[in-house]
C-alpha cells in the first residue's frame, strides 16, 4: 500500500514551506530515513526523510514551490502501483536526457582525474552544510566525490574538492571564459532569502512602526564586563558579553511594561507572563531569530550560555524548528559595526524590537561647569504604534536605559 508524504510543519506558526531541492526523482528506490527533499522556511533549511521503503511513484511539487503544511508532496509504494496525482501538481523532476551515440571503433580512452564526475551529479544529494561550504569555496557540489551515507555529499567532500581544485590545470576553454567574463554575476535568491524579503515587506506594510533612540551611560556596564574578563573564569562565567548583559536587562525590564512583551492582532493583544527573547543572529544563509525561552527566570550566566548556544546552532544549521518560534520581543545588535542609530524591523506578531548600537564617547556637563566625556551606548526601539503609544514607548526605553546604567543594582533584583 502506497504512502503519501506530506509537507511537515516545522513550527507552530508556519503555514507553508518552500521546496528547496529534490534529492530523488520518480522511479528511485528509497528506504526509511532516506532524505527525499529539503525545505526552507523563513527560519532555516531542513531535510525531509522518507517514512516508508519502496519506489518514488509520484512527485507533486517542484523546486521553488511554496507548499501548504500537510499538503501531499510525493508518494512511495510498489513499482507500478496506482495512485492519484493531486490536481494542479507540478511536473516531476527527471534525470537529464542523454543522447545515445554510436560506439567508437577503438577502445575508450581512460578518463583523467579532471574528467571524473561524482554520482552526486547524476541525481544524488548533498547535506545543507555541504552546500553552504561549496558556496563559500566557489565550487560545484556536484563535482565532489560523495563519502556520506547512500552516496551523499558531505562537508568533508567539499573540503577535498576545494583542495584539489587548486591543483587542477586551467583548460583553454576556462581561460577563454575567464577573459570574456561579464562584469557582474547573477545569484539566484534562495528560498530563505525570498521568505525573509516577504516577511520584512509584510511587517512594514502591515504595521504602524515607529522608532526612537536613547543613549545611556555605559560606564558601569563596561566596568562589569572588565571584571568578568579578569575574574570570570575563576567564578565560573568567563564568556559573558555586553550583549548578554543587555539580554538580561531586557528580561528584567519588559514585564514592567507588558505591552512590549505581547503579540498584537486586529482582534486582540496577547500579553505574555514570561519573557521569550528573540536573539537576532546573522548567518551566511540570512538572518535567523532563535528564541531564548523564559529568560526572565534565568540568571545572567544561564542567558549568556544559552544565547551563544542558540546562535551557534543557527550558524551550523543544527537549530531545531521549535527553537525559532514563540518569541515575545526581539533584540538585534549592530554594535560591532559602528552603528550609532538604526530602525530595526519588528518580527510579527511581536509589538517591539530593541536595536543595540555601537559604544561611543559623548559629552555632558561635569563638576564646576566643566565638560566631561563618558562612554555611552545607543538603544533604538521600534514599536508597533497600533499596539503602543509614544509615551509608554518612551517610558519603557527610559526605564530600560536606567537599568543598564545601574547594572549592579539590576543584578540584585
LINSUL-V748148 format. One record per residue. N is the residue number from 1. OMEGA is omega in degrees with one decimal (none if undefined). D_FIRST is the distance of its C-alpha to the first C-alpha in Angstrom with 2 decimals. Layout:
n->N omega->OMEGA d_first->D_FIRST
n->N omega->OMEGA d_first->D_FIRST
This chain:
n->1 omega->-175.0 d_first->0.00
n->2 omega->178.8 d_first->3.80
n->3 omega->177.0 d_first->6.70
n->4 omega->174.9 d_first->9.94
n->5 omega->-178.1 d_first->13.05
n->6 omega->178.1 d_first->16.05
n->7 omega->-178.4 d_first->19.75
n->8 omega->175.8 d_first->20.93
n->9 omega->-175.7 d_first->24.28
n->10 omega->179.2 d_first->26.80
n->11 omega->-175.6 d_first->29.71
n->12 omega->-174.9 d_first->30.83
n->13 omega->-178.2 d_first->32.40
n->14 omega->176.9 d_first->30.03
n->15 omega->179.4 d_first->28.70
n->16 omega->175.7 d_first->27.17
n->17 omega->-178.5 d_first->27.00
n->18 omega->173.0 d_first->27.71
n->19 omega->-178.0 d_first->25.48
n->20 omega->-176.6 d_first->28.05
n->21 omega->173.0 d_first->26.40
n->22 omega->176.1 d_first->23.23
n->23 omega->-177.6 d_first->22.86
n->24 omega->174.5 d_first->20.11
n->25 omega->179.4 d_first->19.62
n->26 omega->-178.9 d_first->17.02
n->27 omega->178.7 d_first->16.25
n->28 omega->175.6 d_first->17.01
n->29 omega->-177.3 d_first->15.28
n->30 omega->175.2 d_first->15.08
n->31 omega->174.0 d_first->15.04
n->32 omega->-178.9 d_first->14.89
n->33 omega->176.8 d_first->18.15
n->34 omega->175.8 d_first->18.62
n->35 omega->-178.9 d_first->20.58
n->36 omega->-178.4 d_first->18.90
n->37 omega->175.8 d_first->21.74
n->38 omega->177.5 d_first->24.93
n->39 omega->177.3 d_first->25.94
n->40 omega->171.2 d_first->29.49
n->41 omega->175.9 d_first->30.79
n->42 omega->-173.2 d_first->34.48
n->43 omega->-172.0 d_first->34.86
n->44 omega->176.2 d_first->33.00
n->45 omega->-179.4 d_first->30.28
n->46 omega->172.9 d_first->27.11
n->47 omega->174.6 d_first->24.30
n->48 omega->-175.7 d_first->20.70
n->49 omega->-178.8 d_first->18.55
n->50 omega->176.9 d_first->14.88
n->51 omega->-176.3 d_first->12.99
n->52 omega->174.8 d_first->10.31
n->53 omega->179.1 d_first->10.91
n->54 omega->-178.1 d_first->10.03
n->55 omega->174.9 d_first->11.46
n->56 omega->-176.2 d_first->12.72
n->57 omega->-176.9 d_first->11.74
n->58 omega->175.4 d_first->14.01
n->59 omega->-168.6 d_first->16.79
n->60 omega->-179.5 d_first->18.32
n->61 omega->-178.6 d_first->21.53
n->62 omega->176.2 d_first->24.40
n->63 omega->-178.2 d_first->26.71
n->64 omega->179.3 d_first->29.25
n->65 omega->175.0 d_first->27.20
n->66 omega->-170.1 d_first->27.75
n->67 omega->178.3 d_first->24.41
n->68 omega->176.8 d_first->24.51
n->69 omega->178.5 d_first->23.12
n->70 omega->178.1 d_first->19.59
n->71 omega->179.2 d_first->19.11
n->72 omega->179.3 d_first->15.97
n->73 omega->177.0 d_first->16.94
n->74 omega->-179.7 d_first->14.13
n->75 omega->-178.5 d_first->10.42
n->76 omega->-179.5 d_first->8.81
n->77 omega->178.1 d_first->6.21
n->78 omega->179.0 d_first->7.45
n->79 omega->178.6 d_first->10.89
n->80 omega->-179.5 d_first->11.49
n->81 omega->-178.8 d_first->8.14
n->82 omega->175.0 d_first->9.60
n->83 omega->-178.5 d_first->9.84
n->84 omega->178.9 d_first->12.91
n->85 omega->-179.9 d_first->15.46
n->86 omega->179.3 d_first->17.63
n->87 omega->176.6 d_first->21.16
n->88 omega->-179.1 d_first->23.66
n->89 omega->-176.4 d_first->21.38
n->90 omega->175.4 d_first->23.21
n->91 omega->-175.8 d_first->23.16
n->92 omega->172.3 d_first->21.08
n->93 omega->179.3 d_first->23.15
n->94 omega->177.4 d_first->23.92
n->95 omega->178.8 d_first->26.04
n->96 omega->179.6 d_first->29.72
n->97 omega->178.0 d_first->30.75
n->98 omega->-177.1 d_first->32.96
n->99 omega->179.7 d_first->35.77
n->100 omega->179.3 d_first->36.45
n->101 omega->177.7 d_first->40.01
n->102 omega->-178.5 d_first->42.21
n->103 omega->177.9 d_first->42.69
n->104 omega->-177.3 d_first->45.92
n->105 omega->-178.5 d_first->48.67
n->106 omega->178.2 d_first->49.43
n->107 omega->-178.4 d_first->47.46
n->108 omega->179.1 d_first->45.27
n->109 omega->179.1 d_first->47.12
n->110 omega->179.9 d_first->45.89
n->111 omega->176.2 d_first->44.23
n->112 omega->-178.0 d_first->46.22
n->113 omega->-177.4 d_first->44.83
n->114 omega->-177.1 d_first->44.99
n->115 omega->-176.2 d_first->42.82
n->116 omega->177.9 d_first->39.90
n->117 omega->-176.8 d_first->36.82
n->118 omega->176.9 d_first->34.15
n->119 omega->179.3 d_first->30.52
n->120 omega->-179.9 d_first->29.97
n->121 omega->-179.8 d_first->31.58
n->122 omega->175.2 d_first->28.93
n->123 omega->179.3 d_first->25.95
n->124 omega->-177.1 d_first->26.36
n->125 omega->-178.2 d_first->26.80
n->126 omega->177.7 d_first->29.50
n->127 omega->177.1 d_first->29.94
n->128 omega->179.4 d_first->31.67
n->129 omega->177.9 d_first->34.74
n->130 omega->179.1 d_first->34.91
n->131 omega->177.9 d_first->34.83
n->132 omega->178.3 d_first->37.53
n->133 omega->178.2 d_first->39.59
n->134 omega->179.4 d_first->39.29
n->135 omega->178.5 d_first->40.53
n->136 omega->-176.3 d_first->43.44
n->137 omega->-179.4 d_first->44.37
n->138 omega->178.8 d_first->44.10
n->139 omega->177.8 d_first->41.78
n->140 omega->-176.1 d_first->38.54
n->141 omega->177.5 d_first->35.75
n->142 omega->-179.0 d_first->34.22
n->143 omega->-176.7 d_first->37.35
n->144 omega->174.1 d_first->36.75
n->145 omega->-174.1 d_first->35.73
n->146 omega->175.4 d_first->32.67
n->147 omega->179.3 d_first->33.06
n->148 omega->-179.8 d_first->30.32
n->149 omega->177.2 d_first->26.99
n->150 omega->176.1 d_first->24.68
n->151 omega->-177.4 d_first->27.54
n->152 omega->174.8 d_first->28.10
n->153 omega->179.8 d_first->31.57
n->154 omega->-169.8 d_first->33.23
n->155 omega->-178.0 d_first->36.63
n->156 omega->177.7 d_first->38.64
n->157 omega->177.9 d_first->37.49
n->158 omega->178.3 d_first->39.00
n->159 omega->179.1 d_first->42.18
n->160 omega->179.1 d_first->42.50
n->161 omega->-179.3 d_first->41.98
n->162 omega->179.8 d_first->44.59
n->163 omega->-178.2 d_first->47.03
n->164 omega->-177.5 d_first->46.74
n->165 omega->-178.4 d_first->47.08
n->166 omega->-178.0 d_first->50.66
n->167 omega->-175.3 d_first->51.53
n->168 omega->178.2 d_first->50.19
n->169 omega->177.0 d_first->52.70
n->170 omega->-179.2 d_first->52.82
n->171 omega->178.5 d_first->52.30
n->172 omega->179.6 d_first->54.55
n->173 omega->179.7 d_first->51.74
n->174 omega->179.2 d_first->51.06
n->175 omega->178.4 d_first->54.78
n->176 omega->-180.0 d_first->55.05
n->177 omega->179.5 d_first->52.14
n->178 omega->-178.8 d_first->53.74
n->179 omega->-177.6 d_first->57.06
n->180 omega->-176.0 d_first->55.62
n->181 omega->177.3 d_first->53.36
n->182 omega->-179.9 d_first->53.24
n->183 omega->178.7 d_first->54.88
n->184 omega->174.4 d_first->51.66
n->185 omega->179.0 d_first->47.96
n->186 omega->179.6 d_first->45.01
n->187 omega->-179.8 d_first->42.45
n->188 omega->178.2 d_first->39.18
n->189 omega->177.6 d_first->38.66
n->190 omega->176.9 d_first->35.78
n->191 omega->179.4 d_first->33.30
n->192 omega->179.4 d_first->35.11
n->193 omega->178.4 d_first->38.47
n->194 omega->-179.6 d_first->37.32
n->195 omega->177.0 d_first->36.11
n->196 omega->179.6 d_first->39.34
n->197 omega->-179.9 d_first->41.37
n->198 omega->179.9 d_first->39.72
n->199 omega->179.3 d_first->40.13
n->200 omega->178.2 d_first->43.77
n->201 omega->-179.5 d_first->44.50
n->202 omega->179.5 d_first->42.94
n->203 omega->-178.4 d_first->44.89
n->204 omega->-178.8 d_first->48.19
n->205 omega->-173.3 d_first->47.56
n->206 omega->-177.6 d_first->46.47
n->207 omega->171.2 d_first->49.05
n->208 omega->-172.5 d_first->52.83
n->209 omega->179.2 d_first->53.12
n->210 omega->-179.2 d_first->56.53
n->211 omega->172.7 d_first->57.60
n->212 omega->-177.3 d_first->60.68
n->213 omega->174.7 d_first->61.92
n->214 omega->179.2 d_first->64.23
n->215 omega->178.5 d_first->65.79
n->216 omega->177.9 d_first->66.44
n->217 omega->-175.1 d_first->68.69
n->218 omega->-177.3 d_first->66.39
n->219 omega->-177.4 d_first->69.22
n->220 omega->179.2 d_first->67.98
n->221 omega->-178.8 d_first->64.36
n->222 omega->175.6 d_first->65.35
n->223 omega->177.5 d_first->67.77
n->224 omega->178.7 d_first->65.01
n->225 omega->179.3 d_first->62.82
n->226 omega->177.3 d_first->65.75
n->227 omega->178.4 d_first->66.05
n->228 omega->179.5 d_first->62.36
n->229 omega->-177.3 d_first->62.70
n->230 omega->-171.9 d_first->65.79
n->231 omega->-173.2 d_first->64.70
n->232 omega->-177.8 d_first->60.99
n->233 omega->178.6 d_first->59.89
n->234 omega->-177.4 d_first->62.34
n->235 omega->176.2 d_first->61.15
n->236 omega->174.7 d_first->57.44
n->237 omega->-173.5 d_first->56.44
n->238 omega->-169.4 d_first->57.43
n->239 omega->-179.1 d_first->55.12
n->240 omega->-176.7 d_first->55.80
n->241 omega->174.7 d_first->56.29
n->242 omega->180.0 d_first->57.93
n->243 omega->176.9 d_first->54.52
n->244 omega->179.8 d_first->53.50
n->245 omega->177.4 d_first->56.68
n->246 omega->176.0 d_first->55.95
n->247 omega->178.7 d_first->52.46
n->248 omega->-179.2 d_first->54.16
n->249 omega->176.6 d_first->56.76
n->250 omega->-176.5 d_first->54.19
n->251 omega->-178.8 d_first->52.41
n->252 omega->-176.2 d_first->55.80
n->253 omega->-166.6 d_first->57.07
n->254 omega->179.1 d_first->54.31
n->255 omega->174.0 d_first->54.05
n->256 omega->179.6 d_first->57.67
n->257 omega->-165.9 d_first->56.56
n->258 omega->-179.9 d_first->53.36
n->259 omega->177.9 d_first->52.75
n->260 omega->176.2 d_first->51.99
n->261 omega->-167.0 d_first->49.26
n->262 omega->170.1 d_first->47.27
n->263 omega->-176.6 d_first->44.61
n->264 omega->171.4 d_first->45.97
n->265 omega->-179.0 d_first->44.42
n->266 omega->-174.7 d_first->46.14
n->267 omega->-173.1 d_first->45.76
n->268 omega->172.1 d_first->46.42
n->269 omega->-179.8 d_first->47.37
n->270 omega->-178.4 d_first->45.44
n->271 omega->-174.4 d_first->47.87
n->272 omega->179.1 d_first->46.54
n->273 omega->176.6 d_first->48.33
n->274 omega->-178.0 d_first->47.14
n->275 omega->177.8 d_first->47.45
n->276 omega->-170.9 d_first->44.32
n->277 omega->168.8 d_first->45.78
n->278 omega->-177.6 d_first->44.08
n->279 omega->-177.6 d_first->45.40
n->280 omega->-174.1 d_first->45.31
n->281 omega->177.3 d_first->44.49
n->282 omega->176.8 d_first->45.04
n->283 omega->179.1 d_first->42.56
n->284 omega->-178.1 d_first->42.29
n->285 omega->-179.5 d_first->39.26
n->286 omega->-177.8 d_first->41.03
n->287 omega->175.5 d_first->42.12
n->288 omega->-176.3 d_first->40.02
n->289 omega->174.8 d_first->41.02
n->290 omega->-175.1 d_first->39.78
n->291 omega->174.7 d_first->40.83
n->292 omega->-172.1 d_first->43.24
n->293 omega->175.7 d_first->42.51
n->294 omega->-177.1 d_first->45.35
n->295 omega->-178.0 d_first->47.94
n->296 omega->179.0 d_first->50.76
n->297 omega->-172.8 d_first->50.18
n->298 omega->178.5 d_first->50.31
n->299 omega->176.0 d_first->53.36
n->300 omega->-179.6 d_first->54.46
n->301 omega->179.0 d_first->53.38
n->302 omega->178.7 d_first->49.88
n->303 omega->179.6 d_first->49.51
n->304 omega->-177.6 d_first->50.76
n->305 omega->-175.9 d_first->48.31
n->306 omega->178.9 d_first->45.25
n->307 omega->179.2 d_first->46.12
n->308 omega->179.1 d_first->46.49
n->309 omega->179.2 d_first->43.20
n->310 omega->179.9 d_first->41.33
n->311 omega->178.4 d_first->43.05
n->312 omega->178.8 d_first->42.31
n->313 omega->176.8 d_first->38.59
n->314 omega->-177.2 d_first->38.62
n->315 omega->-179.7 d_first->40.46
n->316 omega->178.8 d_first->38.23
n->317 omega->176.1 d_first->35.03
n->318 omega->-179.1 d_first->33.94
n->319 omega->179.8 d_first->34.50
n->320 omega->-177.8 d_first->31.83
n->321 omega->-177.8 d_first->30.75
n->322 omega->177.9 d_first->32.27
n->323 omega->-177.2 d_first->35.55
n->324 omega->-179.2 d_first->35.92
n->325 omega->170.5 d_first->36.02
n->326 omega->179.6 d_first->38.30
n->327 omega->178.5 d_first->41.69
n->328 omega->172.9 d_first->44.66
n->329 omega->-173.9 d_first->47.22
n->330 omega->174.0 d_first->47.13
n->331 omega->176.9 d_first->49.70
n->332 omega->-170.4 d_first->50.01
n->333 omega->173.4 d_first->52.67
n->334 omega->-174.6 d_first->54.46
n->335 omega->179.5 d_first->57.44
n->336 omega->-174.0 d_first->57.22
n->337 omega->177.6 d_first->57.69
n->338 omega->178.4 d_first->61.16
n->339 omega->-177.4 d_first->59.91
n->340 omega->179.5 d_first->62.48
n->341 omega->175.5 d_first->60.59
n->342 omega->-177.6 d_first->57.34
n->343 omega->179.2 d_first->55.16
n->344 omega->-178.0 d_first->51.70
n->345 omega->-175.9 d_first->48.93
n->346 omega->175.7 d_first->47.37
n->347 omega->-176.7 d_first->43.71
n->348 omega->3.8 d_first->42.61
n->349 omega->178.3 d_first->42.58
n->350 omega->-177.3 d_first->45.21
n->351 omega->-176.4 d_first->48.81
n->352 omega->173.0 d_first->50.48
n->353 omega->-178.4 d_first->50.35
n->354 omega->177.3 d_first->53.08
n->355 omega->-179.3 d_first->54.19
n->356 omega->-176.6 d_first->56.21
n->357 omega->-176.8 d_first->58.91
n->358 omega->172.6 d_first->61.00
n->359 omega->178.4 d_first->64.02
n->360 omega->178.2 d_first->67.36
n->361 omega->179.0 d_first->71.02
n->362 omega->-179.0 d_first->72.66
n->363 omega->178.0 d_first->76.18
n->364 omega->177.3 d_first->77.63
n->365 omega->178.2 d_first->81.05
n->366 omega->-179.8 d_first->82.16
n->367 omega->177.2 d_first->85.15
n->368 omega->176.0 d_first->88.57
n->369 omega->178.9 d_first->87.03
n->370 omega->177.5 d_first->85.72
n->371 omega->177.2 d_first->82.42
n->372 omega->177.3 d_first->79.83
n->373 omega->177.3 d_first->76.54
n->374 omega->-179.2 d_first->73.41
n->375 omega->-175.1 d_first->69.81
n->376 omega->171.2 d_first->67.54
n->377 omega->177.6 d_first->63.89
n->378 omega->173.5 d_first->62.41
n->379 omega->178.0 d_first->59.58
n->380 omega->-179.9 d_first->57.98
n->381 omega->170.0 d_first->56.29
n->382 omega->-178.7 d_first->54.14
n->383 omega->179.4 d_first->53.39
n->384 omega->-175.8 d_first->51.91
n->385 omega->174.3 d_first->55.00
n->386 omega->-175.4 d_first->53.00
n->387 omega->-173.6 d_first->52.43
n->388 omega->176.3 d_first->55.57
n->389 omega->-175.5 d_first->59.11
n->390 omega->-177.6 d_first->61.29
n->391 omega->175.1 d_first->63.60
n->392 omega->178.1 d_first->60.90
n->393 omega->178.0 d_first->59.34
n->394 omega->179.4 d_first->62.74
n->395 omega->177.5 d_first->63.26
n->396 omega->-178.5 d_first->59.95
n->397 omega->178.8 d_first->60.80
n->398 omega->180.0 d_first->64.30
n->399 omega->179.8 d_first->63.13
n->400 omega->179.9 d_first->60.59
n->401 omega->177.9 d_first->63.27
n->402 omega->179.9 d_first->65.69
n->403 omega->176.5 d_first->63.32
n->404 omega->178.9 d_first->62.76
n->405 omega->-178.7 d_first->66.53
n->406 omega->-170.3 d_first->66.92
n->407 omega->-179.8 d_first->63.96
n->408 omega->175.5 d_first->65.63
n->409 omega->178.4 d_first->66.18
n->410 omega->179.2 d_first->62.55
n->411 omega->-177.3 d_first->61.54
n->412 omega->-178.0 d_first->63.75
n->413 omega->none d_first->62.02
